[in-house]
Amino acid sequence: MKLISKNIKHLRKLKNLTQEVLANKLRVKRSKIGSYEEGRSAPTIEFLINLSDYFKIPIDILLRNDLTKSEDSSFIEIGNQRVLFPILVDSENENLIEIVPIKASAGYLSGYDDPEYIEQLQRIKLPFLPTGKHRAFPIKGDSMLPMKDGSFVIGRFVEDRSEIKTGSTYVLVTLNDGMVYKRVLNNIAFNDSLLLMSDNKKYNDYSVPINEVLELWEFTCSINTQEYSEEELKFSSIINMFNDLGIELKALEKLI
């Protein structure tokens, strides 16, 4: 129970609350808060539920993570709960970009909100990126030509789902499909889902319910780990030309 003791005290101080004020909000005696913070007794299940509801932080995060390393900005609100979002900074307090390598991408789904998992990832800093939280993800396969297999997409974290832009590309961490990089059609207002589309049209489009999207990262830039050949560049240009032509034909159909 050592972690929960530290976490109660840390969260209370983040909100600039005295033990007396927090006790009143959670409907317990001040002595209980002191006892829990000092580790002299273990919090009851009822207290943990009330604590979780008040701070909007899941109980498993309260029990399993050392929150003393986090600030209030380390949490993001998803639905009616705040999820721990580990962001690392350098000595100048600038955000570092964590790189999710190919070998670790399978484990990202279970470790994306775990500070210990994020801390062991390699990190880089790119000074030309816009403001925001960024992370680098590996690309697998050829569904998003001309992006080559083994390239990395650096994405800006999207906290507000209302900012999702139709036609833009995103790295999505999903409950059932893992981590994917796709072009997105925003259907949230229509049926609470996103339509995920591949630029390589041999892959079918498919929908994902928005409540199954755990994280969303908007494309900022990419890092290619292989050089393009002249033939690949020509092929990519042809694909883009036909894609643009298809868009123009659809627009023409609406006018006829």
Secondary structure, 3 states (H helix, E strand, C coil): CHHHHHHHHHHHHHCCCCHHHHHHHCCCCHHHHHHHHCCCCCCCHHHHHHHHHHHCCCHHHHHHCCHHHCCHHHEEEECCEEEECCCCECCCCCECEEECCHHHHCCHHHHCCCHHHHHCCEEECCCCCCCCCEEEEECCCCCCCCCCCCCEEEEEECCCHHHCCCCCEEEEEECCCEEEEEEEEEEHHHHCEEEEECCCCCCCCEEEEHHHEEEEEEEEEEECCCCCCHHHHHHHHHHHHHHHHHHHHHHHHHHC
